[in-house]
Amino acid sequence: MKLAIIGTGYVGLVTGACFAEMGNEVICVDADASKVKALKQGRIPIYEPGLEDYVKRNVKDQRLSFSTDLTAAVQQSLICFIAVGTPQDQDGSADLSMVLQVAREIGRTMNGYKVIVEKSTVPVGTAVKVRRVVQEELAARGEVWEFDVVSNPEFLKEGTAVDDFMKPDRVVVGCDDVQVGELLKELYAPFVRTHAPIIIMDVVSAELTKYAANAFLATKISFINEIANICSRTGANITMVRQGIGSDRRIGPLFLFPGLGYGGSCFPKDMQALIHTARSQGYPPRVLEAVEAVNQDQRRLFFHRIADFYQGDLKGRTFAMWGLSFKPMTDDIREAPSLTLIAHLLEAGAKIQAHDPEAMAATRQYLENRPEVRFADSSYAALKGADALIICTEWAKFREPDFERVKSLLKAPVIFDGRNLYSPDKLASLGFQYFYIGQKLD
Ligand SMILES: NC(=O)c1ccc[n+]([C@@H]2O[C@H](COP(=O)([O-])OP(=O)(O)OC[C@H]3O[C@@H](n4cnc5c(N)ncnc54)[C@H](O)[C@@H]3O)[C@@H](O)[C@H]2O)c1
């Protein structure tokens, strides 16, 4: 099939490369000319394991191309996927300006029947808005073309995005027309050969499904963090409690790790958007609000743990920080807990020596080269002369460090672990003062 993917970011690029891998002809469009130029030169603008091979192979086989020319892409394609960002607006709702802008441009340029697919995460009612602006543009041109608007939310995870797209747990398609549903089923059939379901539903339900999925996962994270905070007051062992509940099949072991809370480009904004949707319908979403509040608190509590250890005096202290990305295997720092901690630490007069395998360039740019934050080429280089080590992201290489070397490089053997990577007994026997999430308070 001929496909246009509009918005070539984390979702659009993976979507485009994976559809091309299955033999479709895909044009990925982006408004950012420098991104398109880089992709045309074979440079992948994001870190996503496995993606480069897919992109290179499909570009070489001429099934995948990149362009800034939305008109040509739309005119050549039957299905147009909208995969632009939907950031949080000032009132917490999803900012749909980019989605509607693309919809307008599709309406301005379409030259035949099109299926317009919402791949971006968009709130209930967006398909109606997309339909309206496309129709307005057609009317302004005095043209009449049939089109359908479909909701096909994306569930990939950064870090395993290619695998997730190639082998989805399920594909959700929201559409009001049986034939369009069949077309999307045909497109996705090669991805679900192992019987993952393609769930066809109405558009509104598909739009809400994406938010409900993210909200449930966020709830699991805040839930286990709340239990960890109860552990720290009762002396219960959070690792044991986690295992004890996670082995119940009704609960499951995934997304039950205590830590610094959720971040990234999706959960925080999607939670806010869902809360906004509920409130605007006159329903106070108490569970969702509590999940968000616990998440915000988690970062603050961890910072206070650090500050308390130094009796509130962090001025002039230097902290090594391992991990900046919001989770491992990505260079994405959007809403990363590390950034909140860095802000608190800098405000308190501390300095930071950070290391991350992939996210240092993005963080350097975000912090606009603040001199109090130095970036180290290796995890060990970050430790040199620091008062303590702070762990923000659970990259695999941080899991089994040479603790003797860590000790010899730090000014004092102190670790604040926001991801519970180590055994408290082992660290104590090695002479570390080790602080982790859920630890009993003194
Ligand atoms: N990142 C994820 O893990 C993930 C997972 C599932 C769903 N989503 C959702 O997918 C959507 C996209 O997320 P993302 O992380 O890929 O965003 P992103 O910011 O990485 O990419 C969006 C791209 O759209 C481009 N763009 C903006 N306006 C444009 C226009 N008018 N024409 C062409 N291109 C334009 C931007 O230049 C950018 O490259 C969001 O709604 C997000 O919530 C993201």
The ligand as an SDF file (V2000), in Angstrom:
LIG
                    3D

 44 48  0  0  0  0  0  0  0  0999 V2000
    7.1810    8.6080   21.9150 N   0  0  0  0  0  0  0  0  0  0  0  0
    6.4620    7.5660   22.2760 C   0  0  0  0  0  0  0  0  0  0  0  0
    6.9390    6.6290   22.9340 O   0  0  0  0  0  0  0  0  0  0  0  0
    5.0070    7.4720   21.8860 C   0  0  0  0  0  0  0  0  0  0  0  0
    4.3270    6.2530   22.0030 C   0  0  0  0  0  0  0  0  0  0  0  0
    2.9810    6.1880   21.6290 C   0  0  0  0  0  0  0  0  0  0  0  0
    2.3340    7.3230   21.1820 C   0  0  0  0  0  0  0  0  0  0  0  0
    3.0120    8.5150   21.1060 N   0  0  0  0  0  0  0  0  0  0  0  0
    2.3030    9.6860   20.6000 C   0  0  0  0  0  0  0  0  0  0  0  0
    2.6830    9.8810   19.2330 O   0  0  0  0  0  0  0  0  0  0  0  0
    2.7250   11.2800   18.9180 C   0  0  0  0  0  0  0  0  0  0  0  0
    4.1050   11.6530   18.4070 C   0  0  0  0  0  0  0  0  0  0  0  0
    5.0410   11.4170   19.4460 O   0  0  0  0  0  0  0  0  0  0  0  0
    6.6150   11.4240   19.1670 P   0  0  0  0  0  0  0  0  0  0  0  0
    7.2680   11.0360   20.4320 O   0  0  0  0  0  0  0  0  0  0  0  0
    6.8990   10.6690   17.9140 O   0  0  0  0  0  0  0  0  0  0  0  0
    6.8310   12.9840   18.8920 O   0  0  0  0  0  0  0  0  0  0  0  0
    8.1360   13.7020   18.2690 P   0  0  0  0  0  0  0  0  0  0  0  0
    8.1460   15.0590   18.8350 O   0  0  0  0  0  0  0  0  0  0  0  0
    9.3230   12.8070   18.4370 O   0  0  0  0  0  0  0  0  0  0  0  0
    7.8130   13.7620   16.7110 O   0  0  0  0  0  0  0  0  0  0  0  0
    6.8440   14.5910   16.1280 C   0  0  0  0  0  0  0  0  0  0  0  0
    7.3650   15.0670   14.7900 C   0  0  0  0  0  0  0  0  0  0  0  0
    6.3350   15.7780   14.1160 O   0  0  0  0  0  0  0  0  0  0  0  0
    6.9370   16.8230   13.3730 C   0  0  0  0  0  0  0  0  0  0  0  0
    5.9240   17.8210   13.0040 N   0  0  0  0  0  0  0  0  0  0  0  0
    5.3170   18.7380   13.7880 C   0  0  0  0  0  0  0  0  0  0  0  0
    4.4440   19.4750   13.0640 N   0  0  0  0  0  0  0  0  0  0  0  0
    4.4880   19.0010   11.8020 C   0  0  0  0  0  0  0  0  0  0  0  0
    3.8130   19.3420   10.5900 C   0  0  0  0  0  0  0  0  0  0  0  0
    2.9010   20.3150   10.5370 N   0  0  0  0  0  0  0  0  0  0  0  0
    4.1200   18.6380    9.4790 N   0  0  0  0  0  0  0  0  0  0  0  0
    5.0430   17.6410    9.5070 C   0  0  0  0  0  0  0  0  0  0  0  0
    5.7080   17.2930   10.6200 N   0  0  0  0  0  0  0  0  0  0  0  0
    5.4380   17.9490   11.7500 C   0  0  0  0  0  0  0  0  0  0  0  0
    8.0290   17.3340   14.2910 C   0  0  0  0  0  0  0  0  0  0  0  0
    9.0110   18.0580   13.5920 O   0  0  0  0  0  0  0  0  0  0  0  0
    8.5620   16.0160   14.8860 C   0  0  0  0  0  0  0  0  0  0  0  0
    9.6370   15.5150   14.1310 O   0  0  0  0  0  0  0  0  0  0  0  0
    2.3090   11.9980   20.2030 C   0  0  0  0  0  0  0  0  0  0  0  0
    0.9290   12.2330   20.1750 O   0  0  0  0  0  0  0  0  0  0  0  0
    2.6320   10.9820   21.2980 C   0  0  0  0  0  0  0  0  0  0  0  0
    1.8550   11.1550   22.4470 O   0  0  0  0  0  0  0  0  0  0  0  0
    4.3350    8.6020   21.4260 C   0  0  0  0  0  0  0  0  0  0  0  0
  1  2  1  0
  2  3  2  0
  2  4  1  0
  4  5  1  0
  4 44  2  0
  5  6  2  0
  6  7  1  0
  7  8  2  0
  8  9  1  0
  8 44  1  0
  9 10  1  0
  9 42  1  0
 10 11  1  0
 11 12  1  0
 11 40  1  0
 12 13  1  0
 13 14  1  0
 14 15  2  0
 14 16  1  0
 14 17  1  0
 17 18  1  0
 18 19  2  0
 18 20  1  0
 18 21  1  0
 21 22  1  0
 22 23  1  0
 23 24  1  0
 23 38  1  0
 24 25  1  0
 25 26  1  0
 25 36  1  0
 26 27  1  0
 26 35  1  0
 27 28  2  0
 28 29  1  0
 29 30  1  0
 29 35  2  0
 30 31  1  0
 30 32  2  0
 32 33  1  0
 33 34  2  0
 34 35  1  0
 36 37  1  0
 36 38  1  0
 38 39  1  0
 40 41  1  0
 40 42  1  0
 42 43  1  0
M  CHG  2   8   1  16  -1
M  END
$$$$
